[in-house]
């Protein structure tokens, strides 16, 4: 029987420093993640439509941040780019505590989104450069597990202290969230400003995004990434909760149980899946993720026919467990492919465009869900998602023929 210590991959000290900082900021994000719309509308009195638009500004800010983060990472070094993003994200989050008017909410959420958008590709580039190429699947798998653990801890802490009738409780949460970003900055300064290129070669001068979009293999990865996120994470925060809690569905408390099961699954299963996938193709991991997501949406369809019974709750929870398993197969597969394709001088920009694919999926997924559920075609939506999983699996098989062997292998 495997011991837990045997599941933990061997990584450099600097990798663990970056992962620790990411986990701290994830705790802060978990404190506030479920509450932004409620806070702006119910606590700050902003009309619901405007509050919803303010929340969407996070994604709008992230689009600009993804591109800026990639460029900053190549020019300033990934560590310094992460620091810039954390400072901006902390400022935007702190600004939320001062919101009295809609324009202030827009400014705060756009600033927070910009900062988070810069951090994401820069941190991916940083993790990719502080480890050896053979360790990239491991480091991104550990990041998925530690991030979910941080989000879960933050959400549990928030549930214990938040009071929808008290503006003060929300202010405390957002200040703690901002502090979690700031707290990571001095930790990151213990990491080298820019990792050396392999074999001690000097880091080349940064290139341009035009060079990145000229990489046809990367463009295949980009399109597949956008599709995968739209059919999975883009529905997790929109279609799934709306469909599960529609009239005649399960209560909100049961929905919380389903999401908790998802987080626990990722934390518990990630390192086991990583060990299982060692020596296998990364595209095999993507295929496994597509299969698991198709299964999760099939279970969601079944649960939707069971009404508000205890059986419906059980099946919805099971769907989120399977969804979590899909996440654990994707984390050692997709982002490491991007970083193995990237030349040293363009690592930041490759990650910038890669995270832009994820942002695009996060935008299009909820939009498709809103139109489908708004026209009472929830079941048809989930049938379409199952078909989309099959399309994505086909895309992974085709991608396999274009990837270099090193970029498509999870090191043993």
N, C-alpha and C positions, 0 to 999 in steps of 0.2 A: 504494500500500500504506500502510495506516495506521501511524503511529508510536505507540509506547506513550504518549508525552506527550499525544497528541491524544485518547486515550481517557480521560484523567483529567479529571473535571469540575471546573469552577471553583467553589470553595466558600470561605466566609469563614474567616479564621484561627482563630476560635473553634471552628468545626466540625472543623478538622484537629486542634486540641488535644484535643477530646473523642474523636475517632476514634483518636488516638495513645494516649490513656489506655486506651481499650477494648482496643486491640491488646496493650498490656502486660499487662493482667489476663487476656486470652485465652491468652497464653503460659503464665502461671501455672496457669490451668485445664487447659491441655493437658498439663501435667506430671503431673497427678493424676487426670484424668477417667477413664481406663480401669481404675484400680487400687483403688477404694474397697472394693468387696466382697472382693477378694483380701486387701487390707491388714487389714480388720477380722477376717476369718476365719482366714487363714493366718498372719498376723504377730501379731495381738493375741489369737488363740485364742477368739474369740467364735463360738458355734455358728452354722452356716450360716443357719438359719432366722431367728435373731435378727439376724444381720448383714444379711440381706436386708431385714428390717423397718426396721433402722436406716437403710439406704440410702433406703428409701421415705419416711423422715421429711424428706428434702430437699424432696420434692414437697409434703408436708404443710406444711412451713414456708413454701414458696414461695406457697402459696395465700393465707396471711395476709399475706405480704410484698407480693404483687401489689396487694391492696386498700390496704394501708398506704402503699405506694410512690406510688400514685396520689393519695391524700389528702395525703401529705407534700409531693408535688410542687406541688400547687395552693396549699398553705398556706405552705410554706417556700421555694418556688422549686425548680425541678427540679435545679439544681446542688447545692444543699444537701441535697436528698433523696438524690441519688446518693452524696454523701459519707457520709451516715448509713448507707446500705446497705453501702457498701464497708467501713466500720469494723466493722459487725456480721458481714459475711461473713469478714473477716480474723480476727475473734475466734473464730468457729466453726471455721474451717479450722485455726487454731493449736491449738484444743482437741483436735483429732483426734490430735495428737502425744502427748497425755497419757492416751489411752484405756487403761484397764485392765479395765473392766467394761462390760457391755451398757448400763447406764443412762447411762454417760458417752458412749458412742457415740451414743445417741439424742439426748442433749443437744447434742452437737457438731454432728451432721448437721442437726438442727432449726434450730440457730442459723445455720449456714452457709446453709441453704435460705431462712430468713427474710431474711438479708442480700441474697442473690442475688435474691430475689423483690422486694425494695424497689428494687434497682438497675435491674432490667429496665425497668419502666414509666417510672421517673424519667429514665433515660437516653434512652429513646425520646422523651419529652417534651422533654428538653434538646436533642437533635439537631433536633427539629422546630422549636424556637424560636430556635436560633442561625442558621438559614438562612431564606431567603425561601421561601414556599409552593411556588414553581416549582422549587426545588432539593431538595425532600424526597425524590423518587424517587432522585435522585443520591446524597444523603448516606446513605440507607439501603442503597443498592447498594454503596457504598464500604465501609460498615460490615460488610456480609456478607463482602466479599473480605478485608478486613484482619483480621476476627475469625477466619476460617478459616485465614489465614496464621499468625496467632498460635497457634491451637490445634495446627496442624501442626508448627510449630517446637517448641512445648512437648512434644508427643508424641515427636518424634524425640530431643529431649534426654533425656527420661525413659527411653526405650528404651536409651539409651547408658549410663545410670548405675544404673538400678534393679536390685536384687538381691532376689529373693523370699525369700532366706534371711537377709537383713540388715534388721532393723528400723530401723537407723540410716539406710539409704538412703531408706526411706519417710519417715522423720521429716524428713530434709533436703528432700525434695520438697514435703511439706506446709508446711514453714516458708517455702520459696520461694514457694509458692502464696499464702500469707497475706501475704508481703512484696509480692507483685505488686499486691494490692489496696491496701495501705497506700501504695505508691509513687505510685499514681494521684492520691491526695487532694491533695497540694500542686500537682500539675499542674492540677487542676480549679479551684483557687482563682485561677487566672489568667483564668478565664471569668467573665463577669458573673453576678452572683447570680441575676438574673431578666431574661430578654430583654424588651425593650419590645414592646408590642402593635403590630400593623401601623399604619402612618401616624402613629406617635407617640401613639396613644390610651393613656390610663392603663389598667393591668391591672385588671380588675374583681375584686371580692371573690369568693373561691371559692364554688362552689355545692355540690351534693350528688350522691351516686350516684343518687338518685331521678330527678334530671333526666336523667342519662345513659341510664338504662333506659327513659325515656320517648321516646327517639329511636328510632323504629321502623326507620329505615334502618340505624342502628348495630347494632341487634339482628340484622338480617339479616347484616351483616358478622360479628358475633360468632358466630352459628351456623355460618356458612361457615368461619370461622377454626378453630373447634373440630373440625369435620369434616376439614378439610385437614390439620391437625396429627395427628389420630388415624390417618389413612390413610397418612401419610408419615413424619414424624419419630418418631411414636410406634411405628412398626414398624422404623425404621432401627436403633434400639438394642435391639430385642427379637426380633421375628419374623425379620428378615433374618439376623442372625448365628446364631440357633438353627437355622433351616432350612438354612442353607448348611453348617454344621458338624455336622449330625446324623449318626448312624452311616451310613457309606457316602458321606458328603459330603466337602467339601474340608477340608484341614487349617487350623489356626488361623493359620498363617503366610500362607496364601493369603487368608484373611479380612482380615488386616492390609493386604495389598496392595490389596484392594478398597476399604477405607476410605481408604487413602492416595490412591487414584485419585479418590475422591469429593472429597476436600479440594483436591487439585490442580486438578480441573475447576472448582470454584467460584472459586478464586483466579485462574485463567487466563481463564475465560470471562465473569466477572461484568461487567466494564467493556465488553466487546464486546457482550454482550446489552443492557446499558443503552443503548448508542449505537444499537443496532438498534431498540429499543423507543421511542425518542424520538418524540413526536408521536402515539403510539398510545394506545389506551385501556388503563387499568390492568386492567380486567376481561379484556382480551385476554391480558395477562400471566398472569392466574390460569388462564385456559383453557389456555394453553401449558403451565403447570406441571402441570395435571391430566393433559394428554395425555402429558407426559414421565413422570409418575409411573406412569400406566397402562402405558406401555411398559417402564419399569423393572421393575415387578412381573411383566409378561409374560415378560421375559427371565429373571427369577428362577425362574419356573415351569419354563421350558425348561431352565435350568441344573440345576435339581433332579432332572431326569430323566437327567442325564448321569453321575451317580455322582461318583467322585473323580478323574475324568480331567482332563487338562490343558485340554481343551475346556470342562469345567465351570467351571474357574477363570477362563478367559477370559471366559465369558459372565457369570459373577457380577461380575467386574470391570467389564464393559461396563454391567451393570445399575446399578452405583454411579456410573459416569460419567454416565449418563442421569439418574439421581436428582439429581446435582449440577447438571445443566442446569436441572432443574425448580426448584431452589432459586434459581438466578440470575434466573429469570422472576418468582418470587414476591416477592423482596426489594424491587424498585422498585414493587410493586403494592399489597400488602395493608396494611402498616403506614402508608404514606403516605395511603391512603384514610382510615384512622382519624383521622389528624391533620388532614386537610383537613375532616373532618366536625365536629371538636371546636371549640367556642367557646374563646376564649383563656382564660377563667376556669376551664374544665373540661378543659384539655388533659391534665393529670395523671390525672384520674379516667377519662377516655376510654381512656388508655393502660393504666391499672390494670385495667380490665375487659377490655380487649383481650388483655393478657398473661395474664389469668386464663383466657381461652378457650384460649390455647396450653397453659397448665398443665393444663387439663382434658383436652386432646387427648393430652398426654404421659402422663396417668394412665390414660385409657381405652384408648389404643392398646395398650400392653403387656399390660393385663388381658385384652383380647380375644385377643391373640397367645398369651398363656399358656394360656388355656382351649382354644384351637384346636389348638395344637401339643401340649399335654398329652394331648389325646384323639386324637392322630395324624391330624389333619385339616389338615395344613400346606398341601396343594395347594388345598383348599377355601377356606382363609383368603386365599390370594393371588388366587383367582378373585373372592372377595368384595371384596377391595381394588380390583381393576380395576373392578368394578361401582360401588363407592363413588366412584372417580374420575369416572365418568360422572355420578353424582348431583351431585358437587361442581361439575362443569362446567355442569350445568343450573342449579345455584344461582347460579353466576357470571353466566350469561346473564340470569337473572331479576333479579339485583342491579343489572345494568347499567341497567335501566329506572327504578331508583329513585335513582341517584346523580346529584348535580349534575355538570355537565360539568367543572367545575374539579377536583372530587374524583376524577374518572375519567380524567384526562389526565396522561400523562407528558410534561412540558414539553419542547418542542423546543429 
